């Protein structure tokens, strides 16, 4: 993959909306030789849940670049996936992992039930972890009529609301059967791609977050493929309110995958979501917010950064100054961008599970 001249990296990064994210020193980094997760032992259950969230900017990005969010309350749909006793509300206090998807995917990315061994949320649940698998506003089951009526700052603000609502038990069950909702004592954000950027911004603003996992986070050294994707989406947004993530299914697969099974790649391409154009147009502002002091993760919040050595969008060697003093980086040699679905998926989960046990 062709690398960009150094003089062009920062200006183009500002257009692309990439984020300067926390990394460890080289001595804290490791290759993909991490052990796989422990053997599964938990019985798993899942249940649809719904949040009422206000689609409004936090304020900083709106000042920097404008945010056309409609400032209305919207239903944001998610799925609670975890050990049966937790999902049924019988396990007392527990930790919730909020799984935040990228710009072209959705909740399915974390909960791909057609490929059980790569179903990230279910595999974590079998090892005692509970996840909230979101469809962000404008994606999947979380409908938004006009994709220009939101922005990444509003998306980060809504993610912060999710954290607050989980701690307060302020959500409803999608099946309408009611019942007491969970109060989660700890909330961990796990984001992929743009979801990693949103997780960073939310963690910087909401002190109740126990830890952050950043998978394939955007960097300040985008490849030509990343710039081509930005250009394609920008052109689509001139005449529409949603932009396809990749000009074709083949492009989508080339962007995300390096080693995932062919059947998984085909399923993912069939499930891909378009990106709200408000998200596309606000990426530069989100980047600017992420490098300001008010957009950095507090130094006492543990951060795990996971990257694929074969990522088509952001090179593995791009190292940034840290936003957290407690950051660990792992590099997975056989993986592209879509880490939970690639050949290193078990090792990725193993690294995350060990991180979660330290919180």
N, C-alpha and C positions, 0 to 999 in steps of 0.2 A: 504494500500500500504506500503510495507516494506521500511523503511528509511535506508540510508547508514550510516556506522560508520563515525564519525566526521573526523577521520584521513584520510579517503579516499575521502572526499568531494571535496577538492580543486584540487588534481591531476586529478580526474575524470572529474571535471568541465572543466579543461583545454582541455581535450580530446573532451568533448561534445561541446565545443564552446558556452557555456552559457555566459551571460553578467551580470556584476554588474551594476544594473540600479537604477535610482533615486527612493527613497521612502520617504514618510512622516514619521514624528515621530508618535508613537502610538496614541497620542491625535488627530492627523489629520486624522486618519483612520476611516472608517465607514463600517458598514455591508451593506447588500443589501436593506436596507429600504429607498433608495432614490426614489423620485417620478418619475413616468413615464414622457415622454416628453409631451410638450404642444400639444393641438389638431392641426391636420394638416390643412393648409389653402392654400398652394401654388399649382399651376398647374406645373407638372413635365415634363421635356423633357430630352432627352439624345442624344448624338452624338459621334460617334467614332472619336478619334484623334490619331495622330501618332507623336512620338518624334524620332529624329535622335540622338542617344547617343553613346558615345565612351566607349567601353568595356575595360577600362584600370584601373589599381589599383591607388588608391590615393597615395600610396607609403609606408605607414608604415607597413601594413601587409605583403607586398612583402618583405620588409627587414626582418621581423620576421620569416616568414615561407614560402615565395615564393608564387607567384600568376601567374598561366599560362594563364591569360587573353590574348586574341588575339590582343588587342589594335586597333580593327577595329570599324568603325561606323556601328551600327545596328538599324533597325526599332523596336522600342518598342511601342506596341499597348496599348491603354487605351480607356476608355469611360468617357466622360464628362456627369455627371448626376446632374441636379440641377433644380431650378425654370426656367420655360420656358423663361422668359425675359433674364435671365443670359446666358443660353445656346445659345440663339439666338443673344447674343451680344448687347442687348438693355438696360442693367441695370446699365451701368457705372462701377465703380470700385467695386470689390467684393473680397471675401476670397475663396481660393481653399483648400479643404481638400484632401491631397494625401493619398490614402488608400493602404497600403503596406502589401501584403499577406505573409503567412508563407511558409515553405519549401515544404509542400505537397498539398497546395491548389492552388489558383490563383485568378484572378479577380472575378470569380463567387462567391467566398466566401462572398464578400461585396455586390453583386448585384444578389442575388438568386431570379430571377423573378418568378420561379415556386412556391415560398412561399412569397407572397406579404407582409405579416405582419412581415416577417423576412428579407426582402430586405433592408439591412442597408442603402445603398446609396440612394435609393428611399425614404425611410422613413425620412432620413435627409433632402432630397430635398423638401419634402412636408412641412417642417418646416423652409425653407429658406436657407438651406446650399447647397453649390455646392461641389461635389466630383470629383476627378480624380481617376478612378478605374483602376489600372495598372495590366497588365500581365508582371511581371518582365522578363528580358531576360532569355530564357531557359524554360519558363513556358507558357502554353496556346498558345495564338496567337503570342507571341513574340519568334519566332523560333530561335534555336541555334543548329547547326548540331552536334557539339561535346560538351557535357556537361562538359568536363574537361578544356574547354577554357574560363572559367570565374572563379570568386571567390567572396567571400563576400565583400572584400574590393572594388573590381570593382563594385559590386552591390550597395554598399553605395555611391561610386563615381557617378554612373549613377543616383541614387536618388537625389543627390545634383544637377546634371545637370537638372533634371526635375524641381526642384525648380527654378533654374535660368531661364529656358525656359518659365515657366509659368509666371514669373514676366515680362519677355520681350515679351510675346506673340509669342514665337518661337516654334510653332508646326503647323501641318497641319491637315485638316479634312480628315478622312478616306474615305468619300464618293466621294472625288475628285471634289466637287462642289465649292471649294475655299471659298472666303469670308474673311473678316477681323477676325483675331483671338483675343482672349481675352488677356488683360494684367491684371493679378491678383495682387492687391496691398499687400495682405497678403497670406502666404502659411503656412498651418498647416500640420504636418506629423502625420498620425495615422497608427501605425504598429501592427500586430498581430504575436506573436511567433518570428520567425527569422526576420520577418518584423519589429518588435519592436527593435531588436538589430540594424538593418540597419538604422532605424529612429534615434536611439541614435547617431550612428556614423556620420550620415549626419548632424544632428543638431549640433554636436560638431564642424563640419568643415565649415558649411555654415551659416554665421550670419544673413541671410535674413529670417530665420524661426521664425514664430510668436508664435508657441506653439507645444507641442508634446503630443500625446496620446499613451501610451504603454499598449496594451492588452495582457495578458498572457505572459509577457516578460520572457525570459529564466533567470534562477537563478543559484546560485552557490550550490544549494542543489538538484540535480536531483534525481528523483526516479529510482528504478530499471527498470521501464518501459521505461524511457527516455534513460537509458544506453543500454537497449536491442534494442531500435530503432537505436541508433548510431551504434551498432555492426552489425545489419542487413544491414544498408546502407553501412557501410565500406566494408563488404564482397561482396556486389553486385558491388561495384566500382572496385574491383579487376579485373573484366572481362567485365565491361560495362562503359559507360560514363554517364549514368543516373541510379539513384537508386530509387526503389519504397519506398514510405513513408508508412511504415507498410507492413509486409509480406503478408497480405491479406486484403480484404475489411473489415472483422470483426476487425482485428487489428487496421486498420485506424479509424474505428468508436470508438473503445475502447480508443484510444489515445486522440481523440478530444472531445468526447461528454460524458455528464453525464445526461442531461435532455432534449435534443432536441427531437422533434417529430420523430417517426420512419421513416416517409416518407422523412423528411429532411436529416436524417442520411443516408438513402439509396441513395438519390440523390447526396449527397456530396461524398459518396464512389464511385459512378459511374463517378464523375467528377474529382477525385483526380489526381494530377500531380506528376510525378516523380521528384526527386531533381537532378539538375546537380551535377556531382561528384566533380567539382571544388568547389562548395559551401560546400559539405560535408568535403572535405579535408582541407578547409581553416577556419573551425570554431574555432580551437584553436587560430589561429592568430587573428581572429576577437575579441575573448574574451580578449586576451592580449591588443589589441588596445583599447578596451572599458574601461579598468581600468587604462590606462595611462592618464596623464593630457590632452593630445591632443585628447583623445577619450571621454571626459566627456562633458555633456550638460552644457552650460554656466549657471551660477547661476541666471541670470535674465530672463531666458526662462521658462515660466510656463509649468509644466509637470503634466499630469493626468495619474496615474497608476491604471489599472483595472485588478483584478485577480479573478479567480473562486475558491471557497473553495473546490471544488471536482476535481481540475485539476489533471489528471493522471501523468503529466510530472514534474510539479514543485509545491511543497507544498506552501500553502498560507502563512504559518508562516515564510517563509524565508525573513528576513528583512536585507536590505543592507544600507551602508552609502550612503548619497545622492550625486547626481551629480547636483542637482539644489536646490536652497533654496526655490523654489516655487513649491513644489511637493505635490500633494494630492493623497492618495491611497483609493480605494474603493474595498471592498470584497463582492462578490455575492454568497450567501449561496447555491443556487441550481445549480450553473453552474460549468461545467468543463472548458476545455481549449478554446473551440470555443464560446466565449462569445456572439457575435452578433446573434448566431443561437440557443442559449439555452433558457430555460424558463424565465430567467431574461433579455431577450433581450430588452424589453421596458425600464426597469430600467437602463440598460447599455446605451442606447441611451439618456435617460434623463440626466444621469450624464455627458455625452459628450456634449450635447447641452448646459447645464448650464456652463460648462467649456468654450465652444466656445464663449458664450456671455460675458465672462470676458476679452477676448483678445482685 
